[in-house]
Amino acid sequence: MGTADIDFFSSLYIHYYYGSYTKCGENWKEYHVSCPYSKLYYIRKGECELVIEGKAFHAVPGMLFLIPAHTRHSYYHINENYIEKYWMHFELKAGDDQALKSLGLPYYITVPEKETLDDLFQEIISLSRQMDLASRMQEKAAILKLVGSYIGLAQQEGYHSLSINSTSSEKDIHQVIEYMNSHLSSRITVAELAGLLHLHPNYFIRLFKSHMGVPPLNYWSKLRIERTKSLLENTDLPVSDIMQQVGFDDISAFSRFFKHYTGYNPRQFRKTFSSL
């Protein structure tokens, strides 16, 4: 193991957002999105199509898809054979880099022992609902085990081009996204973000959009929405406290903002999806 590998493992950061087992209906679809977290989709029934960075995949039972953070993708059904899937949204970082994207893993693998993976997803989902320290640590260990299994199966399938690297421009964009994440309760401007990289705002907007698929402030709104969804699902914090954490001091404006992106007002979303 080289120095780069040691640094990679010594700086790992793992955060679980949410996950479940879902029977997806006809409205399960989204196009040309890029999320601030990584996704795992484990197809158990049905079929659909995923397009990841321009590559189309016909997803069928037994396929486990990994979509790293900040990866442009689309998903949709192709007939009425709607899918059922385990899924998980999470973050895995090594220092300032999104670890999964820098590893250069394949976008899917075929799972030989389906029951084993079922058990692992069920364990993570169950642990995520517990608030004690032991459960939090076991949850992170289970996520690492799942990702490790993915890497191991990818290597068994002959995928050997794993590497730990990222381009200079990707690191710059990740720096900006980290700044966004740490300022969700503030008001930020394009000029402020461009200043982090010493770029003209117009050039910065083009650079950011070329990597993330949307302008920087649109992406910042996505981050605020994901933080809100996570807090509504996994905590019992009052909505008034949550809105302040994502930069709102007016409940009506906050509710309109949240409903615009999710189709629910905050209280409806919590009632429908809360794991508590």
ABEGO torsion letter per residue (X at the ends): XBAAAAAAAAABBBBBABBBBBBBBAABBBBGBBBABBBBBBBABEBBBBBBGGBBBBBBBGBBBBBBBGBBBBBBBABABBBBBBBBBBBBBBEABBAAAAAGBBABBBBABAAAAAAAAAAAAAAAABABAAAAAAAAAAAAAAAAAAAAAAAAAGBAABBBBBBAAAAAAAAAAAAAAAAAABBBBAAAAAAAAGBBAAAAAAAAAAAAGBBAAAAAAAAAAAAAAAAAAABABBAAAAAAAAGBABAAAAAAAAAAAAGBBAAAAAAAABAX
